[in-house]
Amino acid sequence: MSTGFAGPELVRFADWTDPVPPAAREVVSRLPDDDRENPPLLFVPGLGHGAWAFAEHWLGHAAGRGFPAYAVSPRPGGDLRARVHDVVQVAASLPRRTVLLGHGVGALVVARALGRYPARAAVLVAPVLDGWAALGSAVRANPSGTLPALFGGRLRLSARQLFAGAAPEGVLDRLGAGSRPRPELLTRAALPRPVGAPPVLVAGSPDDRVVRRPALDRAAARYGGAPLLFPGMGHDLMLETGWTEPIDAILDWLAKELPAPGL
């Protein structure tokens, strides 16, 4: 595994002096018809998205291939620490050690959760690990929807920003509702070293207008690999017309990387 990580975050002083307040968590699930003892998958959405973004296609598809699939929505108004806390708590509540899969800013949440939770594996999809670089790309792709959010307004995501072509019907109405980028997303603090050295896959598109190819390469190199690329797709791989290709490739990778079920 490559260097460049901070130490693990199994115990954090802030959790004792300023604990994350409890909150109701929206968790959506799709379960396989039979228990093949595969590890659960926990999907973590990015900015402006909720569990619905994975429930549209990927959860049911993963369940159809024998994986218990869950997605957790971010708590309203929660900061990055609260989102990491929620992901760790939900993962710990599942019946087996879990695979964490994050998209966009959700990938940053997963990267931080890996310092506290011994995941079976992790997948970072179009990961926003460098907030400044992603911000620059967002401003270029969607200036009218991004710039107001930097001054306290609401984020308005656009089809051009997230999709290679037209947005699927009804999706834009659900994107970015009430979202405001938080300042900590623009920091470049070192990520924690994953507990237990799980395999980590970085996936994305070289045509993504939010996370550019160099950012995908840097993210993958951080975890000692190369990115799995899906040309011709946009940022929201799970909602694109060709959504089956990336989720099948991710599940194929998991089947190769993880021990046989039950081990």
N, C-alpha and C positions, 0 to 999 in steps of 0.2 A: 504494500500500500504506500502511496506517495506521502511525503511529509507535508508540512504546512498546516497542521491541525493544532488547536489548543488542547489542553488536557481534557479528560472526560468530565462530565457534569453530573455524576451520580448524586452528589450532595452539594447544594448551593445555599450559601448563607442567606440570600434573599428569601428563599422559600421558608425559612424559619422566622425571620424578622418581619417579612411582609408577604404572607402567603397569598396565593391566588385565590380570590373569593370563589365560593361555589356558584355554579350556574347550571341551568338545564342545558343538556346537550342534545342536538338533533343528530341522531344516527340512523341512517337508512341501510337496510341490508337486503341481500338476495342470497339464498342458501341453496346448495345443490340438493337434488332429490335423494342422493345417498351419500353417507359420510365416508369419504375415501381417505380420511385422516390427513388431508392436505392442510397446510398452514392457512389461517385466515389472511385475507388481504384487507388492509385498511387504507382507503383512498382519502387524501387530504386536498381539498380544493384551494385554488389561489384567490387572489384579490378579485372581488366582484362576483365570485362564484360560490355555490353552496353544494351540499351533497347531491342535489338534483342533477348537477352537471355530469356526475358519474352514473347516477341512476338511469339516465336516459338510455345508455347503451352498455357501458363497460361492466357494471355490476352484474347484470343478468347474463352477459356473455361469459364472464369469469365463473359464475355459478354453474353455467351450462358445461363448463370444462372441469367441474369438480372442486372449485375453490369457494369456500364461504367468503362472501364479499361484503364489505361494509364501507360506508363513507360517512364522515363526520363534518357537519357544517361549522364554520367559525362562529364563536359566540359574538353577539352584537357588541360592538365597541371594544372587543378584547384586543389587548396588545399582543406582541409577538410572544412574550413569556406566557401569557394565558393560553394562547393557541398551542404552544408546545406542551404545556401542562395538560390540556384537554386530550391531545393526541396520545400522550403517554398513559393517561388514565384510561382512555378507551381501549388502547392496545392491551394494557394489563388486565382488563376485564374480560378479554376474549379467551376462549377455552384452550388455545395453544399459542405458542410464540408466533408473533404476527409478522407478516411482510408489510412494510410501510411504503406507500406510493404517494408522492406528492406532485402536484402540478403547479408551475409558476411559483408564486410566493409560498404555496403549500409545500413545494420542494424545499424551500428554506426552512420551513417549520419542521419537516421531516429530518433535514440535515442536523438541526439542533436537537431534535428528539433522539437521534441516534447516539448522542452523548449520554443519554440517561436511560434508554430502554434497549435491551439486548435483542434487537430484531433478528428474525431469520434471514432477511435480506431487505434491500431497499431499492426503489426505483425513483429516480428524479426525472420527471417529465417536463421538458422545456423549463429548466430550473432558473429561477430568478435568485441567484446567489450574490450577484453584484447589483445592488439597487441603483447605483448611479448610472451604470451602463444601460440597464433596462429602462430607466427614466428617460435617458437620451433617445432611445429607440422609440419609446411611447410618444414622446413629444413630436418626433418626426412623423410617425404614422398617424397620430391623432391629436394634433395640437389643441384644438378647441375643447376636446374632452378631458385632456390631461392637465393643461396649465391651470385652470380654475381650482383643481384639487390641491395644487401646491400652496394655495392661499386660503385654505379652509373650506373650499367648495366641495361638491360631490364629484366623484369620478364617473365619467361617462365613457364606457368602452364602445368601440366601433367595430363594424364588420371588417373593415380593411385592416384593423389592428390585429384581429384574432383569427381570421379565416383567409384561406387562399382565394376563395370566390365569395359568393353570396352567403350570408348567414342562414342557417336552418330556420325555418318558419317558427316564430315565437321566441327564439332564443334571446334576441336583443332586448326584449321586454323584461327578461329576468336577470340580465347582466348588470352588475355594478350598482344594484339597488342599495342606496344608503352607504356606499363604500367611500372611505376617505383613507388615502395612504398615510400610514403612521411614520413618524420620523425615524424610528429604529430600522425601518426597511431600507433606508438610504445609507446605513453604516456599512463599513467593510471589516467588521470584527472577525477574528479568526473563528472558524467553525470547530466544534469539539471533535475529537477523535472518536469514531464509532466504537461503542462498547462491544467487545467480542469479535471485532473485525468481520462483520457480515459482508457478503458480496453486494456491491452497489452498481447499479446500471444507470447510466445517463442516456435519455432518449429525447429526441426532438427533431425539428425540421431545419434544414439549411435555408429554407425560405421563410422562416418565422420572422415576423417584423418586430417582435418584442425581444426575444432572446436570439441574438445573432450567432452565426456559426462559430466565431472565435470564443464566445462565451460558453457554448456547448463543449468545445474542445478543452477549455480551461477547467470546466466542471468535471469532465470525465477524467482528465489527467490528475486532478486532485485525488480521485479515488482509484488511480492506477489503471485506467482503461481508456477506451475510445468510445465516442458516442454512437449510439444506434440511431441512424438517420432515416427520415421518411420525406424524401424530396416531394415538392409539389403540395405540401400541406401547410397549414397555418399554425398559429400558437395553440389553439384549442384542439389538440389531436383527438380528444375523446368525443368531440361534437362535430368533427368534420364529416363530410360525406363518406370518406373512406376510413371510418373509425375502426373497422375490424382489423386492418393491417397492423397498426401499432399494438393493440391489446393482444392480438394473437402472438406477435413477436415477443412481447413482454412475458406472456405466459409460457412460451416455448423456452425462453431464457431461464425462467424460474425452474422449469422442469429439468433443465440441464444442470443448474447450479446447486439445487437443494438435494439433500439425501432422499432416498425413497420414503414415501409416506409412512408415518409411524416411527421413524428413527429420530 
